[in-house]
Amino acid sequence: MTRTAERPLRRALTECVRLATAAPSLHNSQPWQFGIRGMEVDVYADPSRRLLVLDPSGRELLISVGAALLNLRLAIRQAGFRSDLHLFPEPEQGDLVARVTVGHPAVPSPAVTALAEAIERRHTNRHPFARVPVPDDVLDDLRKAAQREGAFLAVAHPPARKAILTMARSADRLLHHHPGYLPELARWTGNDHDGVPLWAAGPGRAAAVPLRDFAELTKLPRRNVKFEPDPSILILATNGDHWPDWVRAGQALQRVLLTATSHYLATMPISQPVEIPALRSRLLAPSSGLHVQMLLRIGYADPALATPRRPVADVLRLQATRHRGHS
Ligand SMILES: Cc1cc2nc3c(=O)[nH]c(=O)nc-3n(C[C@H](O)[C@H](O)[C@H](O)COP(=O)(O)O)c2cc1C
């Protein structure tokens, strides 16, 4: 590729990286970096941003990176190109999670455009949702979105929902007993470019919904607020439970969240019970053979606002030229 052709492509890919960073991440930790080289974008995990207490294995870190990866793929597709995806392309380089190679020009389909347009409209919503059921055809779309990325999505019907919500509340209590939990929460709240801003914490505590309260360490009034009594809860699971499965789970999570956003649904990830191994294994019947990766609360609500992200320059690595690189 000539230098004159390279510059607009680099600009376009930098914008795709910016859209990738709009992805959700555990405590808005944004544990990712990107490297652009010619037609390739390398996606890295940033282990310095792993939450040591909540996420000792790095599972949620890779889910977060997977969510950013899905955004990147969609943004490239929306920019008018196909792309190839290679997970862990250089096994000796464990933090290199994926390489996305820009392919042939192709007009994006309306379905791609709908998801790409949802990237900057999707925000975690910790407010009460309306007492309106989610239609079955929308739930079907969400299931298909998870399947498309190699994961499974189940709707928790009562009484499974009741049991899951009880476990989520116990998980929240158990986490509070971990000596490192609150300092870690403090590290990731109320910052300028990362962490969860206090205004995103929602209006207060809820008996019916296992909220993670990002404002509990502040003087903000935390009152008991009436949330929907029977929240719609989804369970996202994968066949395996290794690094590539976690990245797949992240891509599936993000495709589900964007599909939900395109249907004007509000969404809120719930990860407390998945963070406690003894509870995680009870969220689905062991006979399913599946590994739960995330719970989601969905419903209808006034839109939530965008939380901050680091500037794109902060997440771009300088890439060395590879010998077999593109010219
Ligand atoms: C792996 C993972 C776990 C999360 N767990 C929770 C959670 O337990 N409770 C919650 O309110 N939000 C949770 N979130 C949402 C993040 O806090 C949110 O994505 C982040 O603060 C950025 O905000 P945004 O989603 O509005 O862009 C989780 C997100 C990810 C990717």
The ligand as an SDF file (V2000), in Angstrom:
LIG
                    3D

 31 33  0  0  0  0  0  0  0  0999 V2000
  -17.6150   -7.9980   32.4250 C   0  0  0  0  0  0  0  0  0  0  0  0
  -18.5710   -6.9040   32.8650 C   0  0  0  0  0  0  0  0  0  0  0  0
  -19.1570   -6.9610   34.1270 C   0  0  0  0  0  0  0  0  0  0  0  0
  -20.0510   -5.9640   34.5280 C   0  0  0  0  0  0  0  0  0  0  0  0
  -20.6960   -6.0690   35.7300 N   0  0  0  0  0  0  0  0  0  0  0  0
  -21.5880   -5.1240   36.1110 C   0  0  0  0  0  0  0  0  0  0  0  0
  -22.3270   -5.2520   37.3230 C   0  0  0  0  0  0  0  0  0  0  0  0
  -22.2190   -6.2470   38.0360 O   0  0  0  0  0  0  0  0  0  0  0  0
  -23.1780   -4.2490   37.6690 N   0  0  0  0  0  0  0  0  0  0  0  0
  -23.3450   -3.1330   36.8820 C   0  0  0  0  0  0  0  0  0  0  0  0
  -24.1290   -2.2670   37.2420 O   0  0  0  0  0  0  0  0  0  0  0  0
  -22.6630   -2.9870   35.7150 N   0  0  0  0  0  0  0  0  0  0  0  0
  -21.8100   -3.9620   35.3180 C   0  0  0  0  0  0  0  0  0  0  0  0
  -21.1380   -3.8300   34.1330 N   0  0  0  0  0  0  0  0  0  0  0  0
  -21.3070   -2.6150   33.3270 C   0  0  0  0  0  0  0  0  0  0  0  0
  -20.1110   -1.6910   33.4930 C   0  0  0  0  0  0  0  0  0  0  0  0
  -20.0730   -1.1320   34.7850 O   0  0  0  0  0  0  0  0  0  0  0  0
  -20.2140   -0.6040   32.3970 C   0  0  0  0  0  0  0  0  0  0  0  0
  -20.1040   -1.2150   31.1580 O   0  0  0  0  0  0  0  0  0  0  0  0
  -19.1460    0.4650   32.5150 C   0  0  0  0  0  0  0  0  0  0  0  0
  -19.2970    1.1800   33.6990 O   0  0  0  0  0  0  0  0  0  0  0  0
  -19.2230    1.4470   31.3350 C   0  0  0  0  0  0  0  0  0  0  0  0
  -20.4860    2.0470   31.2580 O   0  0  0  0  0  0  0  0  0  0  0  0
  -21.4420    1.8570   30.0080 P   0  0  0  0  0  0  0  0  0  0  0  0
  -21.8150    0.4060   29.9210 O   0  0  0  0  0  0  0  0  0  0  0  0
  -22.6300    2.7150   30.3010 O   0  0  0  0  0  0  0  0  0  0  0  0
  -20.7100    2.2810   28.7590 O   0  0  0  0  0  0  0  0  0  0  0  0
  -20.2970   -4.8520   33.6820 C   0  0  0  0  0  0  0  0  0  0  0  0
  -19.7090   -4.8150   32.4030 C   0  0  0  0  0  0  0  0  0  0  0  0
  -18.8710   -5.8420   31.9850 C   0  0  0  0  0  0  0  0  0  0  0  0
  -18.2890   -5.8190   30.6000 C   0  0  0  0  0  0  0  0  0  0  0  0
  1  2  1  0
  2  3  1  0
  2 30  2  0
  3  4  2  0
  4  5  1  0
  4 28  1  0
  5  6  2  0
  6  7  1  0
  6 13  1  0
  7  8  2  0
  7  9  1  0
  9 10  1  0
 10 11  2  0
 10 12  1  0
 12 13  2  0
 13 14  1  0
 14 15  1  0
 14 28  1  0
 15 16  1  0
 16 17  1  0
 16 18  1  0
 18 19  1  0
 18 20  1  0
 20 21  1  0
 20 22  1  0
 22 23  1  0
 23 24  1  0
 24 25  2  0
 24 26  1  0
 24 27  1  0
 28 29  2  0
 29 30  1  0
 30 31  1  0
M  END
$$$$
